[in-house]
Amino acid sequence: MHFFLGILLAVSLCEPAVWAVPIATEIAMPVEAEAGQPILVWINLSSEVPVYEVLLNYYNPGTGQMGYEFMTLTAGNSTSGTWTYVIPAQPWEGELECRITAKDETGASAQFPESGPATIGIIGEEEPDEFPWNLVVAIIFLAVVLVITELIFKPGLYRPTGRDRAKALEEEDRKKEQAEKKDNCDDES
């Protein structure tokens, strides 16, 4: 037993092993976010071994939208730095479940928050209903058709007025009478 401990102690003195995982010193993940606005999430990490990958996993149960996105190192370096990601704007009402996973070059990883996904409530005014432009276009079309129809069939433009029709009927009656008189004169002769 002493021999085994001696070997283990000798190995650990010769080659120091790093068993640490990335540690979050500060996390900025809002509890509530405004609907229709992007959501900034960042985390300060420190690690004895350089961190090479930080991923943000988010899920919106209301819409089914999910993302597994790489966060960007925006300040510091890979052993002590700030990693950032902007979640795209979310629709009104609901929530977003988020979790960050950090991995270092040894393959060690840690998740934040450690207790499970954090929840971000999506708040704000309800999205306004879309304006019914199709009805506006239909009403304008019908109004234009009505105006054109009235212009086409307005008496005096393409259709004779009542006086013109009366004159035409009188002229027609006069011609019939003349034709009848002529026929009567021809019959008498």
C-alpha beads as a LAMMPS data file, in Angstrom:
LAMMPS data file: protein, C-alpha beads

189 atoms
188 bonds

1 atom types
1 bond types

-500.0 500.0 xlo xhi
-500.0 500.0 ylo yhi
-500.0 500.0 zlo zhi

Masses

1 110.0

Atoms # bond

1 1 1 0.000 0.000 0.000
2 1 1 2.840 2.422 0.850
3 1 1 4.559 1.480 -2.391
4 1 1 1.433 2.434 -4.404
5 1 1 1.102 5.795 -2.618
6 1 1 4.777 6.464 -3.268
7 1 1 4.346 5.873 -6.993
8 1 1 1.255 8.059 -7.076
9 1 1 3.081 10.806 -5.196
10 1 1 6.099 10.504 -7.500
11 1 1 3.909 10.693 -10.609
12 1 1 2.047 13.698 -9.289
13 1 1 5.302 15.507 -8.462
14 1 1 6.788 14.847 -11.899
15 1 1 3.848 15.888 -13.966
16 1 1 1.333 18.184 -12.301
17 1 1 -2.143 17.286 -13.455
18 1 1 -4.801 19.950 -13.865
19 1 1 -8.228 18.706 -12.932
20 1 1 -9.965 22.047 -12.763
21 1 1 -12.914 22.947 -14.945
22 1 1 -13.798 26.451 -16.197
23 1 1 -15.266 28.565 -13.408
24 1 1 -17.854 31.285 -13.918
25 1 1 -16.959 34.391 -11.953
26 1 1 -19.954 36.373 -13.222
27 1 1 -22.964 35.656 -15.435
28 1 1 -25.226 38.289 -16.999
29 1 1 -28.465 36.635 -18.014
30 1 1 -31.569 38.792 -17.528
31 1 1 -34.580 37.500 -15.603
32 1 1 -36.906 39.358 -17.987
33 1 1 -36.412 40.656 -21.520
34 1 1 -38.498 42.963 -23.713
35 1 1 -40.366 41.221 -26.542
36 1 1 -39.049 42.082 -29.987
37 1 1 -35.631 43.122 -28.622
38 1 1 -32.375 41.146 -28.800
39 1 1 -31.140 39.698 -25.499
40 1 1 -27.488 40.139 -24.472
41 1 1 -25.993 37.259 -22.470
42 1 1 -22.406 37.219 -21.223
43 1 1 -20.257 35.230 -18.842
44 1 1 -16.852 35.843 -17.230
45 1 1 -14.847 32.623 -17.120
46 1 1 -11.545 31.740 -15.528
47 1 1 -9.709 28.487 -15.997
48 1 1 -6.257 27.074 -15.379
49 1 1 -6.391 25.586 -18.867
50 1 1 -7.392 27.751 -21.849
51 1 1 -11.101 27.642 -22.660
52 1 1 -11.632 26.891 -26.330
53 1 1 -15.407 26.684 -26.649
54 1 1 -18.340 28.341 -24.901
55 1 1 -21.817 27.428 -26.120
56 1 1 -25.176 28.983 -25.303
57 1 1 -28.125 26.636 -25.550
58 1 1 -31.541 28.345 -25.534
59 1 1 -35.072 27.125 -26.097
60 1 1 -38.425 28.921 -26.338
61 1 1 -41.167 26.393 -25.438
62 1 1 -43.901 28.703 -26.767
63 1 1 -42.539 28.931 -30.317
64 1 1 -40.312 25.864 -30.392
65 1 1 -37.386 28.064 -31.453
66 1 1 -34.076 26.782 -30.188
67 1 1 -30.445 27.615 -30.663
68 1 1 -27.101 26.084 -29.841
69 1 1 -24.759 28.979 -30.485
70 1 1 -21.044 29.674 -30.030
71 1 1 -20.346 32.595 -27.724
72 1 1 -17.583 35.050 -28.693
73 1 1 -14.606 35.994 -26.552
74 1 1 -15.070 39.775 -26.319
75 1 1 -12.620 40.691 -23.534
76 1 1 -9.628 39.105 -21.831
77 1 1 -8.111 35.849 -22.997
78 1 1 -8.957 32.156 -23.060
79 1 1 -7.932 31.594 -19.407
80 1 1 -9.727 34.638 -18.008
81 1 1 -12.180 36.380 -20.261
82 1 1 -15.689 37.526 -21.078
83 1 1 -17.726 35.530 -23.571
84 1 1 -20.788 37.137 -25.183
85 1 1 -23.750 36.204 -27.366
86 1 1 -26.862 38.157 -28.429
87 1 1 -30.001 36.020 -28.584
88 1 1 -32.278 37.130 -31.458
89 1 1 -35.481 38.994 -30.532
90 1 1 -38.216 36.731 -29.228
91 1 1 -41.967 37.057 -29.826
92 1 1 -44.283 38.440 -27.159
93 1 1 -45.300 36.389 -24.132
94 1 1 -43.553 33.294 -22.961
95 1 1 -40.148 32.398 -21.685
96 1 1 -36.708 31.339 -22.783
97 1 1 -34.669 28.576 -21.146
98 1 1 -30.893 29.165 -21.326
99 1 1 -27.768 27.268 -20.319
100 1 1 -24.092 27.944 -21.016
101 1 1 -21.521 25.165 -21.512
102 1 1 -17.792 25.984 -21.302
103 1 1 -15.089 23.520 -22.436
104 1 1 -11.354 23.814 -21.955
105 1 1 -8.526 22.280 -23.992
106 1 1 -8.346 19.183 -21.755
107 1 1 -11.976 18.411 -22.532
108 1 1 -13.194 19.369 -19.079
109 1 1 -16.509 21.183 -19.206
110 1 1 -18.899 22.947 -16.908
111 1 1 -22.451 24.180 -17.304
112 1 1 -23.869 27.419 -15.986
113 1 1 -26.112 27.862 -14.133
114 1 1 -25.109 24.612 -12.439
115 1 1 -28.609 24.009 -11.058
116 1 1 -30.193 23.799 -14.537
117 1 1 -31.382 26.097 -17.299
118 1 1 -32.087 29.703 -16.354
119 1 1 -35.460 31.119 -17.360
120 1 1 -35.825 34.498 -19.035
121 1 1 -39.401 35.835 -19.096
122 1 1 -40.397 37.593 -22.317
123 1 1 -42.488 40.657 -21.455
124 1 1 -43.834 43.705 -23.249
125 1 1 -46.797 44.849 -25.222
126 1 1 -48.714 42.410 -27.321
127 1 1 -47.689 42.360 -30.923
128 1 1 -50.147 44.564 -32.835
129 1 1 -52.454 42.922 -35.334
130 1 1 -51.384 43.321 -38.902
131 1 1 -53.300 46.023 -40.785
132 1 1 -55.754 44.469 -43.305
133 1 1 -54.190 45.931 -46.440
134 1 1 -55.981 43.373 -48.618
135 1 1 -59.341 44.923 -47.630
136 1 1 -58.071 48.428 -48.384
137 1 1 -56.912 47.328 -51.841
138 1 1 -60.272 45.610 -52.517
139 1 1 -62.227 48.730 -51.475
140 1 1 -60.065 51.000 -53.655
141 1 1 -60.520 48.621 -56.606
142 1 1 -64.308 48.617 -56.191
143 1 1 -64.387 52.419 -55.904
144 1 1 -62.373 52.794 -59.134
145 1 1 -64.662 50.321 -60.937
146 1 1 -67.726 52.214 -59.695
147 1 1 -66.368 55.568 -60.920
148 1 1 -65.429 54.136 -64.325
149 1 1 -68.836 52.468 -64.650
150 1 1 -70.623 55.718 -63.824
151 1 1 -68.531 57.603 -66.367
152 1 1 -69.189 55.038 -69.073
153 1 1 -72.925 54.822 -68.527
154 1 1 -73.540 58.447 -67.585
155 1 1 -76.165 59.903 -69.875
156 1 1 -74.655 62.226 -72.411
157 1 1 -71.235 60.650 -72.687
158 1 1 -71.848 57.282 -74.316
159 1 1 -75.533 56.856 -73.668
160 1 1 -78.163 59.276 -74.988
161 1 1 -80.006 61.453 -72.492
162 1 1 -83.741 61.193 -71.965
163 1 1 -84.330 64.137 -74.336
164 1 1 -82.181 62.557 -77.012
165 1 1 -84.079 59.281 -76.662
166 1 1 -87.405 61.167 -76.786
167 1 1 -86.292 63.018 -79.965
168 1 1 -85.201 59.736 -81.505
169 1 1 -88.567 58.134 -80.679
170 1 1 -90.436 61.157 -82.078
171 1 1 -88.327 61.013 -85.253
172 1 1 -89.043 57.315 -85.548
173 1 1 -92.778 57.896 -85.054
174 1 1 -92.742 60.721 -87.623
175 1 1 -91.052 58.493 -90.208
176 1 1 -93.620 55.737 -89.555
177 1 1 -96.453 58.218 -90.018
178 1 1 -94.928 59.484 -93.266
179 1 1 -94.481 55.958 -94.480
180 1 1 -98.104 55.148 -93.597
181 1 1 -99.345 58.287 -95.375
182 1 1 -97.330 57.378 -98.414
183 1 1 -98.709 53.835 -98.360
184 1 1 -102.235 55.198 -97.987
185 1 1 -101.743 57.583 -100.920
186 1 1 -100.375 54.792 -103.067
187 1 1 -103.372 52.580 -102.188
188 1 1 -105.851 55.298 -103.178
189 1 1 -104.314 55.822 -106.482

Bonds

1 1 1 2
2 1 2 3
3 1 3 4
4 1 4 5
5 1 5 6
6 1 6 7
7 1 7 8
8 1 8 9
9 1 9 10
10 1 10 11
11 1 11 12
12 1 12 13
13 1 13 14
14 1 14 15
15 1 15 16
16 1 16 17
17 1 17 18
18 1 18 19
19 1 19 20
20 1 20 21
21 1 21 22
22 1 22 23
23 1 23 24
24 1 24 25
25 1 25 26
26 1 26 27
27 1 27 28
28 1 28 29
29 1 29 30
30 1 30 31
31 1 31 32
32 1 32 33
33 1 33 34
34 1 34 35
35 1 35 36
36 1 36 37
37 1 37 38
38 1 38 39
39 1 39 40
40 1 40 41
41 1 41 42
42 1 42 43
43 1 43 44
44 1 44 45
45 1 45 46
46 1 46 47
47 1 47 48
48 1 48 49
49 1 49 50
50 1 50 51
51 1 51 52
52 1 52 53
53 1 53 54
54 1 54 55
55 1 55 56
56 1 56 57
57 1 57 58
58 1 58 59
59 1 59 60
60 1 60 61
61 1 61 62
62 1 62 63
63 1 63 64
64 1 64 65
65 1 65 66
66 1 66 67
67 1 67 68
68 1 68 69
69 1 69 70
70 1 70 71
71 1 71 72
72 1 72 73
73 1 73 74
74 1 74 75
75 1 75 76
76 1 76 77
77 1 77 78
78 1 78 79
79 1 79 80
80 1 80 81
81 1 81 82
82 1 82 83
83 1 83 84
84 1 84 85
85 1 85 86
86 1 86 87
87 1 87 88
88 1 88 89
89 1 89 90
90 1 90 91
91 1 91 92
92 1 92 93
93 1 93 94
94 1 94 95
95 1 95 96
96 1 96 97
97 1 97 98
98 1 98 99
99 1 99 100
100 1 100 101
101 1 101 102
102 1 102 103
103 1 103 104
104 1 104 105
105 1 105 106
106 1 106 107
107 1 107 108
108 1 108 109
109 1 109 110
110 1 110 111
111 1 111 112
112 1 112 113
113 1 113 114
114 1 114 115
115 1 115 116
116 1 116 117
117 1 117 118
118 1 118 119
119 1 119 120
120 1 120 121
121 1 121 122
122 1 122 123
123 1 123 124
124 1 124 125
125 1 125 126
126 1 126 127
127 1 127 128
128 1 128 129
129 1 129 130
130 1 130 131
131 1 131 132
132 1 132 133
133 1 133 134
134 1 134 135
135 1 135 136
136 1 136 137
137 1 137 138
138 1 138 139
139 1 139 140
140 1 140 141
141 1 141 142
142 1 142 143
143 1 143 144
144 1 144 145
145 1 145 146
146 1 146 147
147 1 147 148
148 1 148 149
149 1 149 150
150 1 150 151
151 1 151 152
152 1 152 153
153 1 153 154
154 1 154 155
155 1 155 156
156 1 156 157
157 1 157 158
158 1 158 159
159 1 159 160
160 1 160 161
161 1 161 162
162 1 162 163
163 1 163 164
164 1 164 165
165 1 165 166
166 1 166 167
167 1 167 168
168 1 168 169
169 1 169 170
170 1 170 171
171 1 171 172
172 1 172 173
173 1 173 174
174 1 174 175
175 1 175 176
176 1 176 177
177 1 177 178
178 1 178 179
179 1 179 180
180 1 180 181
181 1 181 182
182 1 182 183
183 1 183 184
184 1 184 185
185 1 185 186
186 1 186 187
187 1 187 188
188 1 188 189
